[in-house]
Amino acid sequence: MGWEQIIKETQEEAITEATRLAASCPYVAVVLSRGKYYIEQEPVMIRTWESLIAEFENGELINQST
C-alpha cells in the first residue's frame, strides 16, 4: 500500500479510519493540526500547534488523548 495523506473533518471520522488502517499498517496516528484531523502512517513529530489524538501500533491502540 502506497503512502497517502488522509484528512478528515471530525475526530470520530479520523479515529474510525485510523482503526481500519491499523489492521494492515504497522503504525497509524491521528494528529489534529489547524482544525483538520490528519491520519499519518509513520511515526510523527508533533509541532507546537498540533495535538496527537491517537496512536495505533501493530493493530492495537497504544495512546489516545481524552
Buried (B, 14 or more C-beta within 10 A) or exposed (E): EEEEEBEBEEBEBBBEBBBEBBEEBEBBBBBBBEEEBBBBBEEBEEEEEBEBBBBBBEEEBEEEEE
